[in-house]
Amino acid sequence: MLKEYKTYLRLEKGFSPNTVESYLLDLAKLEQYCKERQLDIVRLSYDDLQDFIRQTFDSETKASTQSRILSGIHSFYRFLLYHNYIEQDPSELLETPKKEAHLPEVLTIEEIDAMERAIDLSKPEGHRNRAIIEMLYGSGLRVSELVNLKLSDMYRKEGYMVITGKGSKQRLVPISPVADEWFSYWLEDRSRLDIKQEAVDYAFLNHYGRQLTRAMIFTIIRRLAEDAGIHKTISPHTLRHSFATHLLQNGADLRVIQQLLGHESISTTEIYTHIDIQDLRQAVLRYHPANQEE
């Protein structure tokens, strides 16, 4: 049944490997709950699920984490209902908490320049790390899209690449001339690696010739931010947010930004208008004479 469920998530729902893994990990928590109480996961009631939620969530559990786990539960029982394992969905009335609205952190152009200057180009990974920064900031890629980017999906002469995003949906994303220049430098370094067979087509590799991991990208970005003296909470996604915000600030259409980021809904992209409003407010507070100290 669990094998069927995994196939359902991957093929019928079209979820990415990372989403499938998250759903299965959250389902494992429900399985453990059932095991400890000698309950059958297929025969749980609404009250059982409510008790699971009380046991699993505490006051420190973020609304986003609660939403993700509950989304996984809903998905699992919809699968059971659809495949006739159950006759009624016990999760149907479970309420999902509203996510807290947090504006993402954004870097200034000066801060991004500082991160780039912090890269030691004399090191073997120097050109690679500079190309990574340019791809994340210059094209707005997600970290999962970056580590899974393949050479065969890059059409550098034409100036674009085919990106496979969430739900295995593909989109065309331009490669900026600057990103392409640094990527060409990295390709020279890459050619000198002992590349493992399974990693031959991946664009970015570690010094062992294997595919880079998401965790390694996080480490690279955070170390560069630290070396650049940036005291914000930085992740690879910060560069994606900065890409979108700077496009909007310079007059790009919101629909264009939606397409570049691979957002299914324009409402997801609209968060960047809120960031822009925040910037406008700061400008008023800083520059309007009514707010100047005498």
C-alpha positions in Angstrom: 0.0 0.0 0.0 2.8 2.4 0.9 4.6 1.6 -2.4 1.4 2.4 -4.2 1.1 5.7 -2.3 4.7 6.6 -3.2 3.9 5.9 -6.9 0.7 7.9 -6.6 2.6 11.0 -5.2 5.3 10.8 -7.8 3.3 9.9 -11.0 -0.3 10.9 -10.4 0.3 14.0 -8.3 3.5 14.9 -10.1 5.3 15.8 -6.9 9.1 16.4 -6.9 11.4 13.8 -5.2 11.9 16.2 -2.3 8.1 16.7 -1.7 7.5 12.9 -1.9 10.3 12.3 0.7 8.7 15.0 3.0 5.3 13.4 2.7 6.7 9.9 3.5 8.7 11.2 6.5 5.6 12.9 7.9 3.5 9.7 7.3 6.2 7.8 9.2 5.3 9.9 12.3 1.7 8.8 12.0 2.8 5.2 11.5 4.9 5.4 14.7 1.9 6.9 16.6 -0.3 3.9 15.4 2.4 1.4 16.4 2.7 2.8 19.9 -1.0 2.5 20.4 -1.6 -0.7 18.4 -3.9 1.1 16.0 -4.4 0.3 12.3 -3.5 3.4 10.2 -6.2 2.5 7.7 -8.9 2.4 10.4 -8.1 5.6 12.2 -11.0 7.9 13.1 -11.2 11.7 13.2 -10.7 11.6 17.0 -7.5 9.4 16.5 -6.1 12.0 14.1 -7.0 14.8 16.5 -5.1 13.0 19.2 -2.1 12.5 16.9 -2.1 16.2 16.2 -2.2 17.1 20.0 0.7 14.6 20.6 2.8 15.8 17.7 2.3 19.6 17.8 3.2 21.9 20.6 3.3 25.6 21.1 6.7 25.8 19.4 5.6 24.0 16.2 5.5 26.5 13.4 2.3 26.9 11.4 4.1 26.0 8.2 5.3 22.7 9.7 1.8 21.9 10.9 0.4 22.7 7.5 2.9 20.5 5.8 2.2 17.5 8.0 -1.6 17.9 7.8 -1.3 18.3 4.0 0.5 14.9 4.0 -2.2 13.3 6.1 -5.0 14.7 3.9 -3.1 13.4 0.8 -2.7 9.9 2.3 -6.3 9.5 3.2 -7.5 10.8 -0.1 -5.3 8.2 -1.7 -6.8 5.5 0.5 -10.3 6.7 -0.4 -9.6 6.9 -4.1 -8.1 3.4 -4.2 -11.0 1.9 -2.1 -8.9 1.1 1.0 -11.4 3.1 3.1 -15.0 4.2 2.6 -14.8 7.6 4.4 -11.9 10.1 4.8 -11.3 10.6 8.5 -9.0 13.6 7.8 -11.7 15.5 5.9 -12.6 17.8 8.8 -9.1 18.5 10.0 -8.4 22.2 9.9 -5.1 23.4 8.5 -3.6 26.4 10.4 -3.0 29.6 8.5 0.6 30.2 7.7 2.2 33.2 9.2 3.0 35.8 6.5 6.7 36.5 6.6 8.4 38.7 4.0 11.5 37.0 2.7 14.9 38.4 3.4 16.4 40.3 0.4 20.0 41.3 -0.3 21.0 44.6 -1.7 23.0 44.8 -4.9 26.0 46.0 -2.7 25.6 42.9 -0.5 25.6 40.5 -3.4 28.7 42.3 -4.8 30.4 41.8 -1.4 29.6 38.1 -1.4 31.1 37.8 -4.9 34.2 39.6 -3.8 34.5 37.2 -0.8 35.1 34.3 -3.2 38.7 33.3 -3.4 39.1 32.6 -7.1 42.5 31.0 -6.6 40.9 28.0 -4.9 39.7 25.1 -7.0 36.1 25.8 -6.1 36.4 29.5 -6.7 35.0 29.7 -10.3 32.3 27.2 -9.4 31.1 29.2 -6.4 31.0 32.4 -8.5 29.0 30.6 -11.2 26.6 29.3 -8.5 26.0 32.8 -7.2 25.4 34.1 -10.7 22.9 31.3 -11.5 21.0 31.7 -8.2 20.9 35.5 -8.4 21.0 36.0 -12.2 18.3 33.4 -13.1 16.3 33.0 -9.8 16.8 29.2 -9.6 15.7 27.2 -6.6 18.5 25.3 -4.9 17.0 22.0 -5.9 16.9 23.3 -9.5 20.5 24.3 -9.4 21.9 21.0 -8.0 19.8 19.0 -10.6 20.7 21.3 -13.5 22.2 19.2 -16.4 24.6 20.3 -19.1 22.2 18.7 -21.6 19.5 21.2 -20.5 21.7 24.2 -21.1 21.5 25.9 -24.5 24.3 28.4 -23.9 24.6 29.7 -27.5 20.9 30.5 -27.5 21.2 31.9 -24.0 18.7 29.9 -22.1 18.3 26.6 -20.1 15.4 24.2 -19.5 14.7 24.1 -15.8 12.6 21.3 -14.2 10.9 22.8 -11.2 8.2 21.7 -8.7 5.9 19.0 -9.8 8.4 18.1 -12.6 7.1 21.2 -14.5 9.6 22.6 -17.0 10.2 26.2 -18.0 12.7 28.2 -20.1 15.0 30.5 -18.1 17.5 32.9 -19.6 21.2 32.6 -18.8 22.6 36.0 -18.3 25.9 36.8 -20.1 27.7 37.3 -16.8 26.5 33.9 -15.5 27.5 32.3 -18.8 31.0 33.8 -18.6 31.6 32.5 -15.1 30.1 29.2 -16.0 32.6 28.8 -18.8 35.5 29.4 -16.3 34.0 26.7 -14.1 33.7 24.3 -17.0 37.5 24.6 -17.5 38.0 23.6 -13.9 35.3 20.9 -14.1 37.1 19.3 -17.0 40.1 18.5 -14.8 38.0 16.6 -12.2 37.7 12.8 -12.0 34.0 12.8 -12.8 32.0 9.8 -11.7 29.9 8.2 -14.3 26.5 9.0 -12.7 27.4 12.7 -12.5 28.7 13.3 -16.0 25.7 15.4 -17.1 25.3 17.4 -13.9 26.4 21.0 -14.3 27.8 21.6 -10.7 30.0 19.0 -9.0 32.0 18.7 -5.8 35.8 18.1 -5.8 35.2 14.4 -5.8 33.4 14.6 -9.2 30.0 13.9 -7.7 26.7 15.9 -7.8 26.6 18.8 -5.4 24.0 18.4 -2.6 21.5 21.0 -1.4 23.2 21.1 2.0 26.6 22.0 0.4 25.0 24.9 -1.5 23.5 26.2 1.8 27.0 25.9 3.4 28.7 27.8 0.5 26.1 30.6 0.6 26.2 31.1 4.4 30.0 31.1 4.5 30.2 33.7 1.7 27.7 35.9 3.5 29.7 35.6 6.7 33.0 36.4 4.9 31.2 39.4 3.3 30.2 40.7 6.8 26.5 40.3 6.1 24.5 39.7 9.2 21.1 38.7 7.7 19.7 35.2 7.8 21.0 34.0 4.4 20.1 30.9 2.3 20.2 30.1 -1.4 16.6 31.1 -1.6 17.6 34.6 -0.5 19.3 35.1 -3.8 16.1 33.9 -5.6 14.1 36.5 -3.6 16.7 39.1 -4.4 16.5 38.3 -8.1 12.7 38.8 -8.2 12.7 41.9 -6.0 15.3 43.7 -8.1 13.5 42.8 -11.3 10.3 44.3 -9.9 12.0 47.4 -8.6 13.5 48.0 -12.0 10.1 47.8 -13.8 9.7 44.1 -14.8 6.1 42.9 -15.2 4.8 40.7 -12.4 3.6 38.1 -14.9 7.1 37.9 -16.4 8.6 37.4 -12.9 6.0 34.6 -12.3 7.1 32.8 -15.4 10.8 33.1 -14.6 10.3 31.8 -11.1 8.0 29.0 -12.1 5.2 30.0 -9.8 1.9 28.2 -10.6 -0.1 31.1 -9.1 0.4 34.8 -9.5 -0.6 35.2 -5.8 2.7 33.5 -4.9 4.6 36.1 -6.9 2.7 39.0 -5.4 4.7 38.8 -2.2 7.4 40.7 -4.0 5.0 43.7 -4.4 4.8 43.7 -0.5 8.6 43.8 -0.3 8.6 46.7 -2.8 6.0 48.5 -0.6 8.3 48.0 2.4 11.1 49.7 0.4 8.9 52.6 -0.5 7.9 53.0 3.2 11.6 53.1 4.2 12.3 55.7 1.5 9.5 57.9 2.9 10.8 57.6 6.4 14.3 58.3 5.4 14.0 61.1 2.9 10.7 63.0 3.5 11.4 66.3 5.3 8.5 65.7 7.8 10.4 62.7 9.1 13.8 64.5 9.5 15.0 65.3 12.9 15.5 69.0 13.5 
